[in-house]
Amino acid sequence: MGLFDMFKKKADAAPAGPASVTATEGADVVAAPVSGRIIKMTDVPDPVFSGEVVGKGCAIWPDEETVYAPVSGTVSVTMGHAVGITGDNGIEVLVHIGIDTVDMEGKGFTGYVKQGDKVKAGDPCIKMSKAAIAEAGHPDCVVCAVSNSAEFSDVALSVDAESTVAAGTAVLKVTK
């Protein structure tokens, strides 16, 4: 059983149109799921993510509310505040919006994809309400974790921490 199997659930919303971002794709690349300021995974204000329990990766303090697919592949799991994608490149990515936002029970999130959907890097997956997240008292950082990190020799930032990136920019390099 993979990490995403325990969370399988269908999204209620219909898929949105194509994203206006141009995502960088490649066998060893994970793109930024949202525009904003990049931080190291170890700086995420949650011990599960900062301890890399879910996998190696990074997080972004978002400047926008639409979250895009960081890799092309198949949606393996959807939750109101998160989406898992099994990439065509073998990389399993979990995009988790906010810290402790599971408590919001889907309020403030609109899903555009459902389990089993094929997505291209840059396709919109979830729209979040930054105001609803703030009102619920949660940080809104968007975590991008390679959940099968153990299958690779390295998962590393390909941009400087604290830099500002656009959605679709290659932010993680995954080495076999």
N, C-alpha and C positions, 0 to 999 in steps of 0.2 A: 504494500500500500504506500503510495507517494504522499508527500506532505499535503498536496491539494485535495486528496481523496476525502479527508475528514471534513472539508468545508463545502462540498458540492451542493449547489443550490442554483436555481434558475433566476435570472434577472427578470424584472417585470417590464422594463422599458424597452421600446423598440430601438434598434440601432440607429445612430445618427449618421449624417452624411460624412463624406471624407474630410479628414483634418486639413487645416490650412498650413500645417507645419510640414517640413520636409525632413523625414527621419533618416538618420544614417544607419545603414544596414550592413551586416557582415557576419561572418561565422564566429567572430570573436568580439562582437560589440553589443553593448546594451546602451540604448539611447535614453536621454532624460525624458521622463514621462510628463514633465510640467516645466514651465519656465520659472526661474527663480535663483536663489543663492544656494549653492552646493555645500553640503557639510559631510565630513567623514562619518561613516556608520558609527564609529566609537563615540561620536559627539551627539548622537540622537538621545533626547531626554527620556529614554525608556531602557531599562536594563536588558530586556529580551532582545531588542534591536541592537543596542550599543555593545552587548556581549556577543553579538553575531550568532545567537542561538538559531535564528531563522535563516541565516546565511550572510555571506559577505555582500557588501554593496555600498550604498550611499543614501543620503536623504537630501531633499531640497525644500527650503522655505519658499513656498510658492508665491508667485506674483499674479497668478491667474487661477481660474476655477475649473478649467477643463483638464482632465488627466488623459494622456494618450498612451497607446501601446508602445512599450519600449523595445519590443522585438516583434518580428512577424511569426505567427504560429497559431496555436489553437487555445482558446480560452478554456482553462481547466477548472476554474472555480470563480464564482462571483459572490460577493457579499456587498452589502450597501456601501461599505467604506473600503473595499479592497477588491483586487482582481488578480488572479494567477494566470499566467500564460506559459504554456510549454512551447518554447521557440522551435522553429524549423531547424535552428542551429544547435539544438540539444540543450540549450540553456533554459532552465525553469526560473521564471521571474515572478516574484510577488510584489505588487505595488499596493502599499498600505497607506491610506490617507489619514493622517492625524495620529495622535497618541490617545489611547483609551476611547476612541470614537465608536468602538463596538457598543458602548453604553448608549449611544444615540439611536440604536435600533433602526438604522437606515434613514432616519430623518435628516434632511439636509444633503442627501445624495441622490443623484439620478443616474441609474445605470443605462448604458447604451449597448451593452453586449450581454450575452448569456453563455452558459457552459456549452461547449461544442462549437461555438462560432469560430470561424477563421478570421484572423485580423492581420493587417499589415502594420509594420512599425509606423506610428504616426496616426493611426485610426483613433478617434475619440472612444474612450471606454467608460469614463465616469465624469459627471459634473458634480462638484462639491460646492457647498455654500460656506465660504470662509466665515461669514457672519454667524451662521448657525453653529459652526464649530467653536467659534469664540464665545458665543452665548452659552454654550454647554460647558465652557471652561477648559477646553482641550487645546493643546498645541496643534497647529495645522500642518506640520512638516509631512512631506510625502516621502515615504521610505521606498526604496527600490532595492530589493534583496534578491540575490541569486540563491534560491533555496536549495539547489543541488551543488553548492560550492565545493563540497567534498569530492566531487567527480572531476574537478579541475585542479591544475597545479597552482593557479593564482587567479584571483579576482581583484583588480586594482583600479583606483580612480585614474582616468585618462585626462583629467582636467585638474586644475589647482583647486583645493578646498577653499571655500569662501569666495570663489569666483561666481559670477552670474552667468547662467547658461540659458539658452532658448530651448524649448521643448524640441526634441528630435536630435539634439546634439549628442554625439557619442560621449558618454561619461564614464563608462566602465569598459575595461579591456579584460576579457576572459581568456586565459591561457590553458590549453589542454594539458 
